[in-house]
Structure formats: C-alpha cells, structure tokens
Amino acid sequence: PHFTKAVVALGDRRAIVAHQAIFNAQGVKIVEKGTRIHTGLYEKLTAHRLQTPIDHALTAEDPVNGMRLRQGMQAQLLQHAFYARMAPQASVRDTWLDVLEKLPLPAPISLQLTLARESQPELFGHSLRAAWTMAWLVSGPLNLRFDLGMAMAVGLLHDLGMLHLDPALLDLHATLDRAQRRQLYSHPILSTALIERHHEYPKEVVRAI
C-alpha cells in the first residue's frame, strides 16, 4: 500500500497511465487500459489483490532511462567531490557513465526509479552514488565491461525495497517502533524479490543485493 500510495500521489503531479488493463486476482478488471492514475484510484487499487504487480501495468511521463541516469550521476559528481575523486581520469569517468547509461532497465524498474527520483530524491541520489561506488570497487585492468555494469546495477537497485515501506523509515531522525524496525530490516529481501522477476539481471546481481 505504501508503494501504491506514492504512485497515485505522483500521478497527481505527473502523467502516469495504465498501458494495460489492471485486473484483480479473480480476473475482474478494475482499471481500464489508458486510464490516468491519480489519488482517487487508491482505494480501488488497494482493496483488491492484483493479478500482476501494479508497476508492470503503468508508464510514467519522463521516465528514468539511461540518459536520465547519466545526467543524474553527472549532477552527483558536481555536488559531491568525493565521488568525482573515485574516477579522476576523464576516460575512466566517461567509461563508467557509458556503462551506467546502458544498464538494462525493464519498464517496471524504470517506473520505480522514476518514483524514487520524483518522490524520494535523496534515495535516488544515494542509489546513483552506490552504483558509482560499486564501479570503483570492481574497477581494474582486467575487469570486463559486463561485470562493471552488473556491479553498478547492484548499487543502483539495492534499495528499491525502500519504496515499498513506510516513508517514515527514510526519516533519519525518527524513532522507530519494533514493527517499523522489522520493516526496515526486510528491505533487502524486498529489493531482491523485485529484481529477481527480471531475467535481465543474472543471479549474481540478485545475490549481491
């Protein structure tokens, strides 16, 4: 419900459309194809168990894609000198940015990254910086471009599970109760479950997350 609530709230500010009809577990259509998503649909979407995950049915305006990842990381490098120093040579920096731009981004993953960028910008920035850190950790004269890309995918996607939890967990100053702590501890498992749906990411990526 936290993820759905964030998605419909974003739909009030930016066009999010159902590119396919949404059915409940009993096969009853609850949202028509082409419907624009908004907060008025929240109760309908959460009153039913859906046949397929909601992120598989929606498309957002100006989604996160390879170019947006590259631009986002370039902004991070300007803002955080520490990460720029990880790749002081322009050739290395350009290679890492090229690899980041070409990471596989299935539509549901793109939607979740778009939600992070629009609703939790610090989480999105953290994910980009984690991808960059992973590139630094595996970089070397013998590393393959594919391995570099998969390491960056681990960093970029490792916190997707946080989008499905209580947003209060992202408040660094909040005092968490036991139930909230249990949620927080579960987020790597959620991230793993979200990633292993997609065959674009090998088992090594899932295990690393």
C-alpha positions in Angstrom: 0.0 0.0 0.0 2.9 2.4 0.6 4.2 2.0 -2.9 0.7 2.3 -4.4 0.0 5.4 -2.4 3.3 7.0 -3.6 2.5 6.1 -7.2 -1.0 7.6 -7.2 0.3 10.7 -5.4 2.9 11.1 -8.2 0.1 10.6 -10.7 -1.5 13.8 -9.4 1.6 15.7 -10.4 2.9 13.8 -13.4 1.2 11.8 -16.1 1.1 8.1 -15.1 -1.0 5.9 -17.4 -2.1 2.3 -17.3 -0.6 0.9 -20.5 -2.6 -2.3 -19.9 -5.8 -3.1 -18.1 -5.4 -3.9 -14.4 -7.2 -7.0 -13.1 -7.7 -8.3 -9.6 -6.8 -11.8 -8.6 -10.3 -13.1 -9.6 -9.9 -11.7 -13.1 -12.2 -8.7 -12.7 -11.0 -5.6 -14.5 -10.6 -2.7 -12.0 -8.8 -0.2 -14.2 -9.1 0.2 -17.9 -6.2 0.4 -20.2 -5.3 4.1 -20.9 -6.6 5.3 -17.6 -4.6 8.1 -16.0 -3.6 7.2 -12.4 -4.4 9.6 -9.6 -5.2 9.5 -5.8 -8.9 8.9 -6.5 -8.0 5.4 -7.5 -6.0 4.5 -4.4 -8.9 2.7 -2.6 -9.8 0.7 -5.7 -6.2 -0.4 -6.2 -5.6 -1.4 -2.6 -9.0 -3.0 -2.0 -8.0 -5.9 -4.3 -5.2 -8.3 -4.6 -3.9 -7.6 -8.1 -3.3 -10.3 -10.8 0.1 -8.8 -11.6 2.2 -6.2 -9.7 1.0 -2.7 -10.3 4.4 -1.5 -11.6 4.1 -3.9 -14.5 1.0 -2.0 -15.8 2.0 1.6 -15.6 4.0 4.0 -17.6 5.2 7.4 -16.3 5.9 10.6 -18.1 9.6 11.4 -18.5 10.7 8.1 -17.0 14.2 7.3 -15.7 16.2 5.8 -18.6 19.8 5.5 -19.4 20.2 9.2 -20.4 18.5 10.3 -17.1 20.8 8.0 -15.1 23.8 9.6 -16.8 22.6 13.1 -16.2 21.7 12.3 -12.6 25.2 10.9 -11.9 26.9 13.8 -13.6 24.9 16.1 -11.2 26.0 14.0 -8.3 29.7 14.3 -9.3 29.4 18.0 -9.4 27.7 18.1 -6.0 29.9 15.5 -4.2 33.6 15.9 -4.9 34.3 12.6 -3.0 32.7 10.6 -5.8 34.4 12.6 -8.5 37.7 11.6 -7.0 36.9 7.9 -7.5 37.4 8.4 -11.2 39.8 11.4 -11.6 40.7 10.4 -15.2 38.1 11.7 -17.8 38.5 8.4 -19.8 37.5 6.3 -16.7 34.7 8.6 -15.8 33.3 8.5 -19.3 33.5 4.7 -19.4 31.6 4.4 -16.1 29.0 6.9 -17.3 28.6 5.0 -20.6 28.1 1.7 -18.7 25.6 3.3 -16.3 23.7 4.7 -19.3 23.4 1.3 -20.9 22.2 -0.7 -17.9 19.2 -2.9 -18.5 16.1 -1.1 -17.3 12.9 -3.1 -17.7 9.8 -0.9 -17.6 8.8 -1.8 -14.0 12.3 -1.0 -12.8 12.3 2.3 -14.7 8.9 3.2 -13.0 10.3 2.5 -9.6 13.4 4.6 -10.2 11.2 7.3 -11.6 9.2 7.2 -8.4 12.4 7.4 -6.3 13.6 10.4 -8.4 10.3 12.3 -8.0 9.2 11.3 -4.5 12.5 10.4 -2.7 15.3 12.3 -4.4 17.8 11.6 -1.6 17.1 7.9 -2.1 17.6 8.3 -5.8 20.9 10.2 -5.3 22.0 7.5 -2.8 21.3 4.8 -5.4 23.4 6.6 -8.1 26.3 7.1 -5.7 26.1 3.5 -4.7 26.3 2.5 -8.3 29.4 4.7 -8.7 30.9 3.2 -5.6 30.4 -0.3 -7.0 32.1 0.6 -10.2 35.1 1.9 -8.1 35.2 -1.4 -6.1 35.4 -3.7 -9.1 37.4 -1.5 -11.4 40.8 -2.8 -12.5 42.8 -3.5 -15.7 41.2 -7.0 -16.1 37.6 -6.1 -15.3 35.1 -6.7 -18.1 32.6 -4.1 -19.1 29.7 -6.5 -18.4 31.0 -7.2 -14.9 31.3 -3.4 -14.3 27.7 -3.0 -15.5 26.3 -5.7 -13.3 28.2 -4.3 -10.3 26.7 -0.9 -11.0 23.3 -2.4 -11.3 23.7 -3.8 -7.8 24.4 -0.4 -6.4 21.6 1.3 -8.3 18.9 -1.2 -7.4 19.8 -2.4 -3.9 17.4 -0.1 -2.1 14.3 -0.4 -4.3 12.6 -2.2 -1.5 12.6 1.1 0.5 9.9 2.4 -1.9 7.5 -0.3 -0.7 7.9 0.5 3.0 6.6 3.2 5.3 8.1 6.5 4.2 8.8 7.3 7.9 11.6 4.9 7.7 13.5 7.4 5.5 13.5 10.0 8.2 16.9 9.7 9.8 15.7 11.5 12.9 12.6 9.4 13.5 12.3 7.0 16.5 11.2 3.6 15.1 9.0 1.1 16.9 9.5 -2.6 16.7 7.2 -3.1 13.7 8.9 -0.3 11.7 12.3 -1.8 12.5 11.1 -5.1 11.2 10.1 -3.4 8.0 13.5 -1.7 7.7 15.4 -4.9 8.1 13.2 -6.5 5.4 14.1 -4.1 2.7 17.0 -6.0 1.1 14.7 -9.0 0.8 12.1 -6.8 -0.9 14.7 -5.4 -3.2 15.8 -9.0 -4.1 12.2 -10.1 -4.8 11.7 -7.0 -7.1 14.9 -7.7 -9.1 14.6 -11.5 -9.5 11.4 -11.0 -11.5 13.6 -9.7 -14.4 15.8 -12.0 -16.3 17.9 -9.1 -17.5 19.8 -9.3 -14.2 21.8 -12.5 -13.5 21.7 -14.4 -10.3 25.0 -12.8 -9.1 23.2 -9.4 -9.1 20.3 -10.8 -7.1 22.6 -12.5 -4.6 24.7 -9.3 -4.2 21.6 -7.2 -3.5 
